[in-house]
Amino acid sequence: MHTRLIFIRHARSTWNDLGRWQGQADPPLSRRGHAEAHLLAERLRLQPRAFDHLYASDLQRAAGTATIVAEALGLPLTLDPVWRERAVGEWEGLTSEEIEARYPEHWASRLRGPMEAPGGEGPEEVLQRARRGCDALLERHRDQSVAVISHGGMILACLVHLLGLPLAGFGLLVGGEHTAISQVTITDGHARLTRLNDAAHLFLMTPQSAS
């Protein structure tokens, strides 16, 4: 029995264009993000039966990306807050440079293992949420292919959970480009990482669509 869980990072938001950390803040897709989402949708449309079911975070940047994909593939879309990004507390709305200057020790933690954002969702908390979401999909969609359009931090948590990595695994993986595709295939309870941060479709983006 094979079940495929396909995790796709959302397209760029207006805050991504500004370099601001979002967490569970809810900015919409930017113009560039819309172009990325359409490239993703076209790539998936050309794949025979890319997946059977589509889920997404209810935050605008993920829901907007997923809506474009769902319309291109003719699939129903289920929005679920379990797939929201990890809350980042006091970092929300700040740039990386501002975070590094104000919280140097916490900023360095992201390279050593699980990131610790003051006032945000702890690594164990987001891992528990990822476990809850993934386990529900595996129970509901056995022997099927399911795509989840989510966020970089949440996708990392799902990979750490499914692959049985320790908390240090958060520091070994990266979330990839916007609209990057990662995939875990579960066979008889054994999970394998079969694709990681595949964003080949973005190479088709023109300078005009990216502006």
Z-matrix of the N, CA and C atoms (Angstrom, degrees):
N
C 1 1.462
C 2 1.527 1 109.16
N 3 1.334 2 116.23 1 126.46
C 4 1.461 3 121.33 2 -178.39
C 5 1.529 4 109.79 3 -118.15
N 6 1.303 5 116.78 4 127.41
C 7 1.465 6 122.21 5 172.67
C 8 1.516 7 108.01 6 -121.76
N 9 1.315 8 116.24 7 129.59
C 10 1.466 9 120.55 8 179.44
C 11 1.524 10 109.98 9 -108.60
N 12 1.312 11 115.90 10 125.99
C 13 1.461 12 121.46 11 172.33
C 14 1.520 13 107.61 12 -109.07
N 15 1.319 14 115.83 13 119.38
C 16 1.464 15 122.61 14 -175.55
C 17 1.525 16 107.74 15 -111.52
N 18 1.318 17 115.82 16 119.40
C 19 1.464 18 121.12 17 -177.51
C 20 1.526 19 109.22 18 -107.94
N 21 1.321 20 116.19 19 127.05
C 22 1.461 21 121.77 20 -176.66
C 23 1.521 22 109.11 21 -124.75
N 24 1.319 23 115.91 22 125.67
C 25 1.465 24 118.94 23 177.39
C 26 1.529 25 109.27 24 -74.21
N 27 1.305 26 116.49 25 144.74
C 28 1.466 27 121.34 26 179.24
C 29 1.526 28 112.02 27 -62.58
N 30 1.323 29 117.11 28 162.55
C 31 1.462 30 122.27 29 173.79
C 32 1.534 31 109.90 30 -75.24
N 33 1.312 32 115.89 31 171.01
C 34 1.465 33 121.13 32 -173.73
C 35 1.527 34 112.00 33 -66.09
N 36 1.316 35 114.29 34 142.06
C 37 1.461 36 121.31 35 175.55
C 38 1.534 37 109.78 36 -103.58
N 39 1.317 38 115.15 37 175.78
C 40 1.465 39 118.90 38 177.00
C 41 1.527 40 111.10 39 -64.35
N 42 1.331 41 117.45 40 -32.78
C 43 1.461 42 119.80 41 177.46
C 44 1.530 43 111.55 42 -74.46
N 45 1.323 44 117.46 43 -33.37
C 46 1.461 45 119.10 44 173.97
C 47 1.522 46 110.27 45 -59.35
N 48 1.320 47 116.21 46 -41.12
C 49 1.469 48 119.96 47 179.51
C 50 1.523 49 111.25 48 -62.70
N 51 1.330 50 116.65 49 -28.56
C 52 1.467 51 121.55 50 179.42
C 53 1.530 52 112.85 51 -91.54
N 54 1.323 53 116.57 52 -4.21
C 55 1.458 54 120.31 53 -179.54
C 56 1.513 55 113.78 54 75.57
N 57 1.330 56 118.25 55 24.80
C 58 1.463 57 121.30 56 -177.01
C 59 1.533 58 111.02 57 -99.01
N 60 1.329 59 115.22 58 138.30
C 61 1.454 60 120.89 59 176.75
C 62 1.518 61 109.06 60 -72.18
N 63 1.327 62 116.45 61 137.02
C 64 1.456 63 120.60 62 -171.24
C 65 1.517 64 113.85 63 -107.13
N 66 1.326 65 117.43 64 -44.06
C 67 1.451 66 118.16 65 -173.09
C 68 1.517 67 109.54 66 57.38
N 69 1.321 68 116.99 67 -125.33
C 70 1.455 69 120.49 68 179.88
C 71 1.532 70 113.18 69 -100.37
N 72 1.344 71 116.61 70 15.38
C 73 1.465 72 120.02 71 167.73
C 74 1.530 73 107.70 72 -65.40
N 75 1.328 74 117.64 73 163.02
C 76 1.465 75 119.09 74 -166.88
C 77 1.534 76 114.75 75 -129.84
N 78 1.328 77 118.58 76 54.59
C 79 1.464 78 119.21 77 175.16
C 80 1.534 79 110.97 78 -72.22
N 81 1.330 80 117.91 79 153.52
C 82 1.468 81 120.84 80 -178.82
C 83 1.528 82 111.97 81 -83.17
N 84 1.323 83 115.44 82 175.12
C 85 1.455 84 121.00 83 173.57
C 86 1.524 85 109.97 84 -62.90
N 87 1.316 86 115.33 85 144.78
C 88 1.463 87 120.73 86 173.18
C 89 1.533 88 109.01 87 -86.22
N 90 1.315 89 115.99 88 176.14
C 91 1.469 90 119.49 89 176.91
C 92 1.526 91 109.96 90 -60.34
N 93 1.323 92 115.93 91 -43.08
C 94 1.466 93 119.72 92 177.42
C 95 1.526 94 110.49 93 -63.55
N 96 1.321 95 116.84 94 -38.36
C 97 1.450 96 120.50 95 178.45
C 98 1.523 97 112.73 96 -61.40
N 99 1.317 98 116.53 97 -40.90
C 100 1.468 99 119.75 98 176.59
C 101 1.526 100 110.49 99 -60.29
N 102 1.329 101 117.16 100 -41.78
C 103 1.466 102 120.63 101 178.97
C 104 1.529 103 110.50 102 -63.85
N 105 1.331 104 116.99 103 -42.15
C 106 1.466 105 120.60 104 178.41
C 107 1.522 106 111.03 105 -62.01
N 108 1.326 107 116.39 106 -43.39
C 109 1.465 108 120.49 107 -178.54
C 110 1.522 109 111.40 108 -62.89
N 111 1.321 110 117.28 109 -38.30
C 112 1.465 111 120.48 110 178.87
C 113 1.523 112 111.18 111 -69.47
N 114 1.327 113 118.28 112 -36.35
C 115 1.464 114 120.61 113 175.31
C 116 1.524 115 110.80 114 -64.51
N 117 1.317 116 116.26 115 -42.92
C 118 1.463 117 120.59 116 176.16
C 119 1.522 118 110.44 117 -59.69
N 120 1.325 119 117.01 118 -47.93
C 121 1.462 120 121.43 119 -177.85
C 122 1.524 121 111.42 120 -60.92
N 123 1.324 122 116.76 121 -41.21
C 124 1.466 123 119.87 122 -179.87
C 125 1.522 124 110.55 123 -66.06
N 126 1.331 125 116.45 124 -40.44
C 127 1.470 126 119.12 125 177.82
C 128 1.523 127 110.92 126 -61.29
N 129 1.323 128 116.69 127 -46.28
C 130 1.462 129 120.48 128 -179.13
C 131 1.526 130 111.40 129 -67.54
N 132 1.316 131 117.01 130 -34.13
C 133 1.465 132 120.76 131 -179.66
C 134 1.519 133 111.32 132 -63.68
N 135 1.325 134 116.64 133 -32.05
C 136 1.460 135 121.34 134 -178.24
C 137 1.527 136 113.06 135 -81.64
N 138 1.330 137 116.74 136 -8.46
C 139 1.461 138 120.77 137 177.43
C 140 1.525 139 108.84 138 -92.05
N 141 1.327 140 117.85 139 124.49
C 142 1.472 141 118.74 140 178.92
C 143 1.523 142 110.94 141 -62.60
N 144 1.320 143 114.75 142 121.98
C 145 1.466 144 121.76 143 178.63
C 146 1.540 145 110.66 144 47.60
N 147 1.312 146 115.02 145 63.52
C 148 1.466 147 119.99 146 -179.42
C 149 1.519 148 111.29 147 -56.36
N 150 1.326 149 117.01 148 -39.77
C 151 1.465 150 122.59 149 175.02
C 152 1.519 151 108.95 150 -165.44
N 153 1.332 152 115.04 151 166.11
C 154 1.470 153 121.54 152 -174.31
C 155 1.519 154 113.31 153 -94.46
N 156 1.326 155 116.82 154 -29.27
C 157 1.461 156 121.27 155 -174.68
C 158 1.526 157 109.02 156 -140.04
N 159 1.332 158 115.58 157 150.42
C 160 1.459 159 121.31 158 -178.14
C 161 1.522 160 110.43 159 -130.31
N 162 1.332 161 115.35 160 124.57
C 163 1.458 162 123.26 161 175.86
C 164 1.524 163 108.54 162 -120.29
N 165 1.325 164 116.59 163 161.36
C 166 1.467 165 120.20 164 177.03
C 167 1.516 166 110.59 165 -158.55
N 168 1.306 167 114.43 166 156.65
C 169 1.464 168 122.13 167 167.07
C 170 1.520 169 108.66 168 -61.05
N 171 1.336 170 115.90 169 150.26
C 172 1.462 171 119.39 170 179.48
C 173 1.525 172 112.91 171 -86.50
N 174 1.333 173 118.70 172 -0.97
C 175 1.460 174 120.18 173 174.90
C 176 1.532 175 109.65 174 -70.63
N 177 1.332 176 116.50 175 145.70
C 178 1.463 177 121.47 176 -168.67
C 179 1.526 178 114.13 177 -53.73
N 180 1.330 179 116.57 178 -41.85
C 181 1.471 180 118.52 179 -174.64
C 182 1.520 181 112.13 180 -66.88
N 183 1.338 182 117.07 181 -31.71
C 184 1.462 183 120.20 182 176.35
C 185 1.528 184 110.96 183 -84.56
N 186 1.324 185 116.57 184 -44.37
C 187 1.464 186 120.20 185 -179.71
C 188 1.525 187 111.20 186 -62.80
N 189 1.345 188 116.80 187 -38.64
C 190 1.460 189 120.30 188 178.57
C 191 1.519 190 111.79 189 -65.84
N 192 1.329 191 116.49 190 -42.68
C 193 1.463 192 120.55 191 176.14
C 194 1.519 193 110.27 192 -60.89
N 195 1.326 194 116.15 193 -46.19
C 196 1.461 195 121.29 194 -176.93
C 197 1.526 196 111.95 195 -65.64
N 198 1.319 197 117.32 196 -35.57
C 199 1.466 198 120.47 197 178.89
C 200 1.522 199 110.99 198 -62.18
N 201 1.319 200 116.63 199 -42.17
C 202 1.469 201 121.26 200 178.35
C 203 1.523 202 110.15 201 -63.67
N 204 1.328 203 117.18 202 -42.53
C 205 1.464 204 121.41 203 178.85
C 206 1.524 205 110.68 204 -66.31
N 207 1.319 206 117.37 205 -45.30
C 208 1.470 207 121.47 206 -178.16
C 209 1.526 208 110.97 207 -60.49
N 210 1.321 209 116.72 208 -41.90
C 211 1.465 210 119.99 209 179.92
C 212 1.516 211 111.05 210 -66.31
N 213 1.329 212 117.70 211 -37.92
C 214 1.467 213 121.00 212 -179.47
C 215 1.524 214 111.54 213 -68.87
N 216 1.336 215 116.93 214 -34.63
C 217 1.462 216 120.97 215 -175.93
C 218 1.527 217 113.08 216 -96.16
N 219 1.324 218 117.11 217 -9.05
C 220 1.455 219 120.08 218 -178.26
C 221 1.514 220 112.98 219 67.78
N 222 1.339 221 116.17 220 36.04
C 223 1.459 222 121.48 221 -179.04
C 224 1.528 223 110.32 222 -111.37
N 225 1.322 224 117.38 223 147.66
C 226 1.466 225 119.35 224 171.21
C 227 1.519 226 109.75 225 -70.35
N 228 1.309 227 116.51 226 154.43
C 229 1.464 228 122.65 227 -177.47
C 230 1.520 229 109.05 228 -121.49
N 231 1.328 230 115.73 229 132.10
C 232 1.464 231 121.54 230 175.94
C 233 1.527 232 108.78 231 -112.55
N 234 1.344 233 116.73 232 118.05
C 235 1.457 234 121.59 233 176.49
C 236 1.522 235 109.12 234 -92.65
N 237 1.335 236 115.63 235 136.02
C 238 1.458 237 119.93 236 -176.81
C 239 1.525 238 109.12 237 -146.12
N 240 1.338 239 118.35 238 123.63
C 241 1.465 240 120.45 239 -179.04
C 242 1.525 241 114.13 240 -64.21
N 243 1.329 242 118.35 241 -12.44
C 244 1.461 243 119.18 242 177.90
C 245 1.526 244 110.96 243 -61.61
N 246 1.353 245 117.59 244 -23.87
C 247 1.456 246 122.47 245 -177.17
C 248 1.530 247 112.72 246 -92.82
N 249 1.338 248 117.83 247 9.80
C 250 1.467 249 120.38 248 178.27
C 251 1.528 250 111.72 249 -62.38
N 252 1.319 251 115.44 250 159.68
C 253 1.458 252 121.01 251 176.23
C 254 1.519 253 110.42 252 -64.88
N 255 1.298 254 115.39 253 157.97
C 256 1.460 255 121.94 254 174.47
C 257 1.525 256 109.54 255 -63.69
N 258 1.313 257 117.23 256 131.28
C 259 1.463 258 120.89 257 177.12
C 260 1.534 259 109.43 258 -67.79
N 261 1.333 260 117.03 259 134.54
C 262 1.466 261 120.36 260 -175.89
C 263 1.527 262 113.10 261 -114.18
N 264 1.323 263 117.81 262 13.09
C 265 1.455 264 121.58 263 170.33
C 266 1.520 265 114.46 264 55.50
N 267 1.334 266 116.20 265 -121.86
C 268 1.463 267 122.16 266 -174.15
C 269 1.533 268 112.91 267 -68.95
N 270 1.319 269 117.04 268 -12.57
C 271 1.468 270 119.87 269 179.93
C 272 1.531 271 112.73 270 -82.26
N 273 1.309 272 116.62 271 -15.23
C 274 1.461 273 120.49 272 -174.85
C 275 1.527 274 111.00 273 -58.31
N 276 1.316 275 116.86 274 126.57
C 277 1.454 276 122.84 275 178.92
C 278 1.518 277 114.60 276 89.06
N 279 1.347 278 117.41 277 -8.37
C 280 1.470 279 120.67 278 -179.71
C 281 1.522 280 110.66 279 -91.77
N 282 1.330 281 116.08 280 156.50
C 283 1.460 282 120.45 281 172.58
C 284 1.520 283 109.20 282 -85.27
N 285 1.320 284 116.65 283 166.12
C 286 1.466 285 120.57 284 178.39
C 287 1.524 286 110.81 285 -60.17
N 288 1.327 287 116.51 286 -38.79
C 289 1.463 288 120.27 287 -179.92
C 290 1.528 289 110.81 288 -64.06
N 291 1.321 290 116.86 289 -39.98
C 292 1.461 291 120.52 290 178.73
C 293 1.532 292 111.18 291 -67.59
N 294 1.312 293 116.30 292 -39.72
C 295 1.470 294 120.00 293 178.95
C 296 1.522 295 110.55 294 -65.25
N 297 1.328 296 116.59 295 -45.32
C 298 1.462 297 120.19 296 -179.01
C 299 1.525 298 111.39 297 -61.79
N 300 1.328 299 116.83 298 -37.38
C 301 1.464 300 120.78 299 -179.59
C 302 1.526 301 112.08 300 -72.24
N 303 1.328 302 117.49 301 -38.38
C 304 1.469 303 121.23 302 -175.13
C 305 1.530 304 113.43 303 -88.67
N 306 1.334 305 116.51 304 -29.57
C 307 1.463 306 121.18 305 -174.95
C 308 1.529 307 110.33 306 -132.56
N 309 1.335 308 118.75 307 61.07
C 310 1.474 309 119.91 308 -172.77
C 311 1.523 310 114.33 309 -59.74
N 312 1.329 311 118.59 310 -39.87
C 313 1.461 312 120.11 311 -178.24
C 314 1.528 313 111.45 312 -70.11
N 315 1.316 314 115.97 313 -43.09
C 316 1.464 315 119.23 314 177.97
C 317 1.535 316 110.51 315 -65.63
N 318 1.317 317 116.72 316 -38.56
C 319 1.464 318 120.75 317 179.73
C 320 1.524 319 110.49 318 -62.19
N 321 1.318 320 117.18 319 -40.81
C 322 1.466 321 121.59 320 -179.57
C 323 1.526 322 111.54 321 -67.32
N 324 1.329 323 117.27 322 -23.53
C 325 1.466 324 120.25 323 -176.59
C 326 1.524 325 112.10 324 -62.77
N 327 1.325 326 117.79 325 -25.25
C 328 1.459 327 119.79 326 -176.43
C 329 1.525 328 112.06 327 -68.68
N 330 1.348 329 118.13 328 -19.39
C 331 1.462 330 122.10 329 178.94
C 332 1.525 331 112.10 330 -91.01
N 333 1.323 332 116.91 331 -17.94
C 334 1.465 333 120.39 332 -178.09
C 335 1.524 334 112.35 333 -94.32
N 336 1.296 335 116.85 334 -20.00
C 337 1.456 336 119.76 335 -176.44
C 338 1.511 337 110.00 336 165.54
N 339 1.313 338 118.56 337 -136.67
C 340 1.471 339 119.17 338 -178.29
C 341 1.528 340 111.14 339 -68.28
N 342 1.321 341 115.68 340 131.78
C 343 1.457 342 122.04 341 179.99
C 344 1.524 343 110.38 342 -69.91
N 345 1.315 344 115.77 343 142.19
C 346 1.465 345 121.22 344 177.95
C 347 1.530 346 108.60 345 -120.35
N 348 1.333 347 117.44 346 104.57
C 349 1.457 348 122.10 347 178.41
C 350 1.521 349 108.61 348 -100.07
N 351 1.330 350 118.94 349 120.42
C 352 1.474 351 121.06 350 -177.48
C 353 1.526 352 112.01 351 -54.85
N 354 1.325 353 115.33 352 128.28
C 355 1.458 354 119.99 353 179.65
C 356 1.506 355 114.55 354 78.68
N 357 1.329 356 116.71 355 0.49
C 358 1.457 357 120.43 356 -176.90
C 359 1.521 358 112.74 357 -98.40
N 360 1.309 359 115.57 358 -169.29
C 361 1.457 360 123.07 359 -179.76
C 362 1.524 361 108.47 360 -81.20
N 363 1.317 362 117.85 361 125.19
C 364 1.450 363 121.64 362 -179.27
C 365 1.517 364 111.95 363 -70.83
N 366 1.333 365 117.85 364 161.84
C 367 1.464 366 120.60 365 -178.78
C 368 1.521 367 113.52 366 -59.33
N 369 1.326 368 117.74 367 -38.44
C 370 1.460 369 120.27 368 178.48
C 371 1.528 370 111.23 369 -66.67
N 372 1.329 371 115.94 370 -35.41
C 373 1.469 372 119.76 371 -179.88
C 374 1.520 373 111.43 372 -67.11
N 375 1.340 374 116.72 373 -47.05
C 376 1.462 375 118.87 374 -178.56
C 377 1.524 376 110.23 375 -69.86
N 378 1.332 377 117.34 376 -31.98
C 379 1.457 378 120.70 377 177.38
C 380 1.532 379 110.78 378 -66.66
N 381 1.315 380 116.03 379 -38.51
C 382 1.464 381 119.94 380 177.35
C 383 1.527 382 110.70 381 -64.84
N 384 1.324 383 116.89 382 -39.49
C 385 1.468 384 120.67 383 178.65
C 386 1.535 385 110.40 384 -67.09
N 387 1.336 386 116.28 385 -40.08
C 388 1.467 387 120.29 386 177.49
C 389 1.529 388 110.55 387 -63.38
N 390 1.315 389 115.68 388 -41.94
C 391 1.476 390 120.16 389 178.77
C 392 1.521 391 110.43 390 -61.20
N 393 1.328 392 116.31 391 -42.97
C 394 1.458 393 120.36 392 -179.38
C 395 1.534 394 111.24 393 -63.17
N 396 1.331 395 116.52 394 -43.82
C 397 1.456 396 120.42 395 -179.79
C 398 1.517 397 112.68 396 -66.81
N 399 1.338 398 116.49 397 -46.15
C 400 1.468 399 120.47 398 -178.05
C 401 1.519 400 111.33 399 -66.71
N 402 1.326 401 116.65 400 -43.27
C 403 1.460 402 119.52 401 -179.20
C 404 1.530 403 111.26 402 -61.97
N 405 1.323 404 116.80 403 -37.09
C 406 1.465 405 120.03 404 178.29
C 407 1.526 406 111.10 405 -64.89
N 408 1.328 407 117.25 406 -40.92
C 409 1.468 408 120.60 407 178.79
C 410 1.522 409 111.24 408 -65.75
N 411 1.334 410 116.74 409 -42.33
C 412 1.460 411 120.19 410 -179.02
C 413 1.520 412 111.31 411 -66.00
N 414 1.307 413 117.07 412 -32.46
C 415 1.462 414 120.61 413 177.65
C 416 1.527 415 111.03 414 -75.02
N 417 1.321 416 116.58 415 -37.88
C 418 1.465 417 121.88 416 -173.48
C 419 1.527 418 112.64 417 -82.40
N 420 1.331 419 116.90 418 -29.59
C 421 1.473 420 120.10 419 -170.70
C 422 1.524 421 111.99 420 -128.77
N 423 1.306 422 116.75 421 52.56
C 424 1.463 423 120.68 422 178.98
C 425 1.523 424 110.96 423 -62.07
N 426 1.319 425 115.35 424 136.38
C 427 1.467 426 122.44 425 177.21
C 428 1.530 427 112.36 426 62.44
N 429 1.342 428 116.67 427 30.80
C 430 1.457 429 121.36 428 176.46
C 431 1.523 430 109.74 429 -129.47
N 432 1.323 431 115.63 430 174.43
C 433 1.459 432 122.18 431 176.57
C 434 1.523 433 108.77 432 -110.43
N 435 1.320 434 115.85 433 126.44
C 436 1.461 435 121.64 434 -175.45
C 437 1.521 436 108.96 435 -128.19
N 438 1.328 437 116.47 436 132.17
C 439 1.459 438 121.44 437 176.72
C 440 1.517 439 109.98 438 -107.96
N 441 1.331 440 115.45 439 141.62
C 442 1.457 441 122.53 440 176.94
C 443 1.519 442 108.04 441 -127.50
N 444 1.325 443 116.71 442 120.33
C 445 1.464 444 120.69 443 176.06
C 446 1.524 445 106.63 444 -96.73
N 447 1.332 446 114.77 445 112.86
C 448 1.453 447 120.66 446 -171.01
C 449 1.533 448 109.88 447 -137.10
N 450 1.310 449 116.87 448 -142.66
C 451 1.461 450 123.40 449 -170.83
C 452 1.525 451 109.94 450 -131.53
N 453 1.333 452 115.92 451 157.74
C 454 1.456 453 120.52 452 -174.78
C 455 1.510 454 114.52 453 -53.24
N 456 1.329 455 117.21 454 -49.61
C 457 1.454 456 120.85 455 -178.01
C 458 1.516 457 112.65 456 -66.63
N 459 1.315 458 116.80 457 -39.90
C 460 1.463 459 120.50 458 -179.80
C 461 1.525 460 110.65 459 -69.76
N 462 1.324 461 117.08 460 -38.68
C 463 1.464 462 119.70 461 177.95
C 464 1.524 463 110.43 462 -63.51
N 465 1.343 464 117.22 463 -40.71
C 466 1.460 465 119.90 464 176.02
C 467 1.526 466 110.68 465 -57.92
N 468 1.334 467 116.66 466 -43.77
C 469 1.457 468 120.39 467 -179.95
C 470 1.528 469 110.90 468 -62.03
N 471 1.319 470 117.29 469 -39.89
C 472 1.465 471 120.60 470 178.46
C 473 1.519 472 111.30 471 -64.01
N 474 1.329 473 117.20 472 -41.53
C 475 1.463 474 120.36 473 179.56
C 476 1.521 475 111.04 474 -66.99
N 477 1.326 476 116.65 475 -42.82
C 478 1.467 477 120.48 476 177.85
C 479 1.529 478 109.69 477 -58.92
N 480 1.328 479 116.74 478 -44.98
C 481 1.467 480 120.41 479 179.85
C 482 1.521 481 111.79 480 -64.48
N 483 1.333 482 117.23 481 -53.37
C 484 1.461 483 120.74 482 -173.04
C 485 1.522 484 112.49 483 -65.26
N 486 1.330 485 116.90 484 -34.97
C 487 1.461 486 120.89 485 -178.00
C 488 1.519 487 112.77 486 -87.43
N 489 1.327 488 116.66 487 -1.26
C 490 1.449 489 120.00 488 177.95
C 491 1.509 490 114.16 489 68.08
N 492 1.332 491 117.42 490 31.75
C 493 1.456 492 121.62 491 -178.98
C 494 1.527 493 110.55 492 -81.49
N 495 1.324 494 117.68 493 154.40
C 496 1.465 495 120.11 494 173.10
C 497 1.524 496 109.63 495 -72.80
N 498 1.325 497 117.08 496 173.88
C 499 1.459 498 120.17 497 179.64
C 500 1.529 499 111.70 498 -57.86
N 501 1.343 500 116.98 499 -28.93
C 502 1.463 501 120.12 500 177.65
C 503 1.525 502 111.88 501 -61.17
N 504 1.333 503 116.77 502 -16.74
C 505 1.462 504 120.46 503 178.64
C 506 1.510 505 113.11 504 -61.54
N 507 1.341 506 117.38 505 -24.64
C 508 1.468 507 120.29 506 176.61
C 509 1.526 508 111.05 507 -60.55
N 510 1.324 509 117.14 508 -30.25
C 511 1.456 510 120.77 509 -179.56
C 512 1.516 511 113.53 510 -88.51
N 513 1.339 512 117.98 511 -4.94
C 514 1.463 513 122.06 512 -177.86
C 515 1.520 514 112.83 513 -99.54
N 516 1.331 515 116.86 514 -16.38
C 517 1.458 516 121.79 515 -177.32
C 518 1.523 517 109.87 516 -116.51
N 519 1.319 518 116.64 517 157.29
C 520 1.466 519 121.17 518 175.78
C 521 1.527 520 108.85 519 -125.66
N 522 1.319 521 115.04 520 156.95
C 523 1.456 522 119.99 521 -175.86
C 524 1.512 523 115.42 522 -77.09
N 525 1.313 524 118.24 523 -15.86
C 526 1.453 525 120.57 524 177.26
C 527 1.520 526 113.72 525 81.26
N 528 1.335 527 115.00 526 177.28
C 529 1.459 528 121.44 527 178.68
C 530 1.524 529 110.50 528 -66.93
N 531 1.311 530 116.13 529 163.24
C 532 1.461 531 119.71 530 173.26
C 533 1.525 532 109.76 531 -62.63
N 534 1.300 533 116.24 532 138.19
C 535 1.474 534 127.88 533 -174.96
C 536 1.529 535 112.91 534 68.85
N 537 1.333 536 118.59 535 13.02
C 538 1.465 537 121.09 536 175.83
C 539 1.525 538 110.29 537 -66.50
N 540 1.330 539 115.10 538 146.12
C 541 1.462 540 122.53 539 -175.38
C 542 1.527 541 109.81 540 -111.44
N 543 1.325 542 116.45 541 129.12
C 544 1.458 543 122.29 542 172.14
C 545 1.528 544 107.91 543 -124.88
N 546 1.320 545 115.84 544 153.01
C 547 1.463 546 118.57 545 -175.76
C 548 1.523 547 110.90 546 -143.27
N 549 1.321 548 115.14 547 137.08
C 550 1.457 549 122.39 548 173.36
C 551 1.528 550 107.31 549 -120.50
N 552 1.320 551 115.97 550 128.45
C 553 1.458 552 121.48 551 177.63
C 554 1.525 553 108.72 552 -107.15
N 555 1.318 554 115.68 553 125.73
C 556 1.461 555 120.76 554 -178.55
C 557 1.524 556 108.42 555 -108.49
N 558 1.328 557 115.68 556 118.33
C 559 1.461 558 122.22 557 179.96
C 560 1.519 559 109.07 558 -119.65
N 561 1.323 560 116.07 559 115.60
C 562 1.469 561 121.03 560 -179.51
C 563 1.526 562 111.74 561 49.59
N 564 1.331 563 115.72 562 42.79
C 565 1.452 564 121.58 563 176.66
C 566 1.514 565 115.37 564 84.84
N 567 1.335 566 118.32 565 -4.70
C 568 1.460 567 121.43 566 -179.83
C 569 1.525 568 109.49 567 -101.70
N 570 1.331 569 116.38 568 123.52
C 571 1.469 570 121.26 569 -176.38
C 572 1.522 571 111.12 570 -97.32
N 573 1.317 572 115.61 571 136.05
C 574 1.461 573 122.12 572 175.11
C 575 1.523 574 109.57 573 -128.31
N 576 1.322 575 116.17 574 137.62
C 577 1.458 576 121.41 575 174.16
C 578 1.520 577 108.02 576 -81.01
N 579 1.332 578 117.27 577 111.24
C 580 1.465 579 120.78 578 -174.89
C 581 1.527 580 113.52 579 -107.79
N 582 1.325 581 116.93 580 -8.09
C 583 1.473 582 120.67 581 174.09
C 584 1.519 583 107.68 582 -157.89
N 585 1.331 584 116.69 583 140.90
C 586 1.462 585 120.02 584 -178.59
C 587 1.526 586 110.13 585 -139.72
N 588 1.335 587 116.19 586 119.22
C 589 1.466 588 123.31 587 171.27
C 590 1.531 589 113.14 588 54.86
N 591 1.325 590 115.78 589 46.95
C 592 1.460 591 121.99 590 178.87
C 593 1.538 592 108.70 591 -84.34
N 594 1.328 593 115.84 592 110.41
C 595 1.471 594 120.72 593 -179.93
C 596 1.523 595 110.65 594 -127.68
N 597 1.328 596 116.74 595 37.37
C 598 1.467 597 121.13 596 -176.31
C 599 1.522 598 112.07 597 -59.20
N 600 1.335 599 117.81 598 -29.90
C 601 1.469 600 121.02 599 -178.65
C 602 1.528 601 112.64 600 -62.90
N 603 1.326 602 117.80 601 -24.25
C 604 1.470 603 120.32 602 -178.05
C 605 1.527 604 112.03 603 -69.74
N 606 1.325 605 117.19 604 -17.79
C 607 1.464 606 119.34 605 178.26
C 608 1.527 607 111.58 606 -69.17
N 609 1.340 608 116.09 607 -12.13
C 610 1.472 609 120.74 608 178.50
C 611 1.513 610 112.36 609 -87.30
N 612 1.340 611 116.47 610 -3.78
C 613 1.463 612 119.71 611 -177.25
C 614 1.525 613 110.55 612 -71.81
N 615 1.336 614 115.87 613 132.70
C 616 1.460 615 121.27 614 177.92
C 617 1.521 616 110.08 615 -89.42
N 618 1.343 617 118.23 616 158.67
C 619 1.470 618 119.83 617 176.38
C 620 1.520 619 113.17 618 -57.17
N 621 1.343 620 116.94 619 -32.77
C 622 1.458 621 120.18 620 -178.50
C 623 1.532 622 110.90 621 -68.92
N 624 1.353 623 116.81 622 -41.24
C 625 1.458 624 119.49 623 -178.38
C 626 1.518 625 111.88 624 -73.65
N 627 1.334 626 117.12 625 -24.25
C 628 1.459 627 121.34 626 -178.86
C 629 1.532 628 112.41 627 -82.56
N 630 1.322 629 117.19 628 -14.62
C 631 1.480 630 120.05 629 -174.60
C 632 1.522 631 110.68 630 -84.03
